[in-house]
Amino acid sequence: MNKIKMVDLENQYATIKSEVDEAIQTVLRSTAFIQGPEVQEFAQELATYTGVKFVIPCANGTDALQIAMMALEYKPGDEILLPVHTYVATAEVIALLGLTPVFIDVDWNTFNIDVTQLEKKISSRTVAIVPVHLYGQCANMEIILQLAKKYNLHVIEDAAQSLSAEYIFSSGERKKSGTIGTIGTTSFFPSKNLGCFGDGGALFTNDEILAERIQMIANHGQKEKYHHEVIGVNSRLDTLQAAVLKVKLKYLDDYSQRRMDVASAYDSAFGELENVEIPARSVFSTHVFNQYTLKLKSDNRDDFKKYLAQHDIPTMIYYPVPLHLQKAFRRNNTTNGSFPVTEKLSKVVISLPIHTELSNEQIEFICHRVKLYFKNDGR
Ligand SMILES: *Cc1c(COP(=O)(O)O)cnc(C)c1O
């Protein structure tokens, strides 16, 4: 059996090597490294895939969030609601732009923003809600859209972990994550569901004026070279990365299916175990499992992690320190106890290897070891 990895980019590359190598060679020969034709081709193909009108590529998923907030012209002091159980990027850009991150605790079952706590945190300064579709499953968008409408707020979806997941409205209508709010953002970091060979990101919107503004901001605030209409940033997707992504986009549905299959195998192996909770599936979303995250019912995560490591099974903790307890975000006047669900999650979550190249033998081995641990309860 090959060594089990958290993410296996080596074997994934091997399966598409000739196509990717050829795409890269084409860019190398053209030398159009910045804004080469592949960038717009990829944007167009991703727009078709997601069903959104405009896709604007940029340098990474963090920039995508920042550019979204710049395009919506927020002013210092404006408040943005976001889940406290998320990757730092979401909160970081809010603070960087002089805006105020207002953290919301998450739902224990789905790990996503607790929509029942949103309304009481909306103030006269609130301008947007940023749901993060954590681990690959959509937040409750229908409630979020209702609140956004009622209070005239934007919705910026952080779809960095959920590209290809579908939100299922109560009408039965389905939309791809990232295409539902005012703006959606995603990341092509190598370990994301659609990953490139470096950094990459994109924004989604159905609003043409906003799309134009986003495009301009991502490229130094210019539409025409050397004519700068607004303050922008330098955040472009490299042509080489676009060429790689063009190839990989064709396989995204297969990749997501493979992740879902691994998750199903884990679910059936661990569903019966008493001391772990398998990830809950929302009725209103598909789950594309950027992460497969267990919750341990007893206080033995370090021991469990060590046990798996001894059997060469890597694991990760997303995220070990909640954002409101990070030194960088302390000024928010929050302390231990402010967000009990997130604080508890930070102590009990553990993510198992899940990726497109996990073999059945590896899956069985992981299931066997996890089950053995819990049957013996660590002893
Ligand atoms: C990865 C990630 C980002 C940032 O993406 P980068 O491309 O690494 O900048 C933002 N939000 C979430 C939830 C992420 O997982």
The ligand as an SDF file (V2000), in Angstrom:
LIG
                    3D

 15 15  0  0  0  0  0  0  0  0999 V2000
   -8.3080   28.5910    1.3400 C   0  0  0  0  0  0  0  0  0  0  0  0
   -9.3100   29.5150    1.8680 C   0  0  0  0  0  0  0  0  0  0  0  0
   -9.2740   30.9000    1.6130 C   0  0  0  0  0  0  0  0  0  0  0  0
   -8.1030   31.5970    0.9860 C   0  0  0  0  0  0  0  0  0  0  0  0
   -7.6530   31.1180   -0.2020 O   0  0  0  0  0  0  0  0  0  0  0  0
   -6.1260   31.3730   -0.6600 P   0  0  0  0  0  0  0  0  0  0  0  0
   -6.1910   31.0510   -2.1170 O   0  0  0  0  0  0  0  0  0  0  0  0
   -5.2830   30.4540    0.1160 O   0  0  0  0  0  0  0  0  0  0  0  0
   -5.8160   32.8020   -0.4240 O   0  0  0  0  0  0  0  0  0  0  0  0
  -10.3160   31.6890    2.0570 C   0  0  0  0  0  0  0  0  0  0  0  0
  -11.3340   31.1650    2.7420 N   0  0  0  0  0  0  0  0  0  0  0  0
  -11.3970   29.8540    3.0360 C   0  0  0  0  0  0  0  0  0  0  0  0
  -12.5770   29.3470    3.7940 C   0  0  0  0  0  0  0  0  0  0  0  0
  -10.3900   28.9860    2.6220 C   0  0  0  0  0  0  0  0  0  0  0  0
  -10.4650   27.6970    2.9300 O   0  0  0  0  0  0  0  0  0  0  0  0
  1  2  1  0
  2  3  1  0
  2 14  2  0
  3  4  1  0
  3 10  2  0
  4  5  1  0
  5  6  1  0
  6  7  2  0
  6  8  1  0
  6  9  1  0
 10 11  1  0
 11 12  2  0
 12 13  1  0
 12 14  1  0
 14 15  1  0
M  END
$$$$
